[in-house]
């Protein structure tokens, strides 16, 4: 099965991560990785209630990481593995300008 995560930033800047051959990340490990990055990158909850859904976390981490971290092969591979595992979807599309995550 094809597994891919793509992140669209401002303009035509897009990053695609093919997970073929990548070791899958467990759901709990993925949640922890995203939690750690959410904290390390000083992300803020998107909702006024303070509730942070997994899709929100993927979106805000991608936004905070920006092109610099998304261009880092080690970080981006872990991000893609975590996003796919946490959301339990083989194909994940993150559109930062639209503030949307689709499958």
C-alpha positions in Angstrom: 0.0 0.0 0.0 1.2 3.5 -0.9 2.0 5.7 2.1 2.8 9.4 1.7 2.6 12.6 3.7 2.7 16.0 1.9 2.9 19.4 3.4 2.0 22.6 1.5 3.5 25.8 2.8 3.0 29.3 1.5 3.2 29.9 -2.3 4.2 26.9 -4.3 6.4 25.4 -1.6 5.5 21.7 -1.0 7.3 18.8 0.6 6.4 15.2 -0.1 7.5 12.3 2.0 7.2 8.8 0.6 7.1 6.3 3.4 7.8 3.3 1.2 10.3 1.2 3.1 10.2 3.3 6.2 9.7 1.5 9.5 6.2 2.2 10.7 5.8 4.1 13.9 3.4 2.8 16.6 0.3 5.0 17.4 1.4 5.8 20.9 5.0 6.5 19.8 3.7 8.8 17.1 1.5 10.7 19.6 4.5 11.1 22.0 6.7 12.4 19.1 4.1 14.9 18.1 3.5 16.0 21.7 7.3 16.5 22.1 7.6 18.6 18.9 4.4 20.6 19.8 6.2 21.6 23.0 9.7 22.0 21.6 8.4 24.3 18.8 6.3 26.4 21.2 3.1 25.6 19.3 -0.2 27.0 20.5 -3.6 25.3 20.5 -5.8 26.3 17.5 -9.1 26.1 19.4 -10.1 28.6 22.1 -11.1 25.8 24.3 -7.4 24.7 24.4 -8.4 21.2 23.2 -5.8 19.9 20.7 -6.9 17.2 18.2 -4.3 15.0 16.6 -4.9 16.6 13.2 -4.5 20.1 14.8 -1.2 18.9 16.3 0.1 17.7 12.9 -1.0 21.0 11.3 0.6 23.2 14.0 3.8 21.2 14.2 4.2 21.4 10.3 3.5 25.2 10.5 6.0 25.8 13.3 8.6 23.6 11.6 8.5 25.5 8.4 10.7 24.9 5.4 13.9 24.7 7.6 12.8 21.5 9.5 10.8 20.0 6.7 13.9 20.1 4.5 15.9 18.2 7.2 15.8 14.5 6.1 15.9 13.0 9.6 13.3 15.3 11.1 10.9 15.2 8.1 11.0 11.4 8.0 10.0 11.2 11.6 7.3 13.8 11.1 5.9 11.9 8.2 6.0 8.6 10.1 4.4 10.2 13.1 1.6 12.0 11.1 0.7 8.9 9.3 0.7 6.7 12.4 -1.1 9.1 14.7 -3.8 9.8 12.2 -4.0 6.1 11.2 -4.0 7.1 7.5 -1.6 6.0 4.7 -2.0 9.3 2.8 -2.0 12.6 4.7 -2.1 16.1 3.1 -1.3 19.1 5.3 -2.2 22.4 3.8 -0.7 25.1 6.1 -2.1 28.2 4.4 -5.6 26.7 4.4 -5.2 25.3 7.9 -6.4 21.9 6.8 -5.4 18.3 7.0 -7.0 15.9 4.5 -6.7 12.2 3.8 
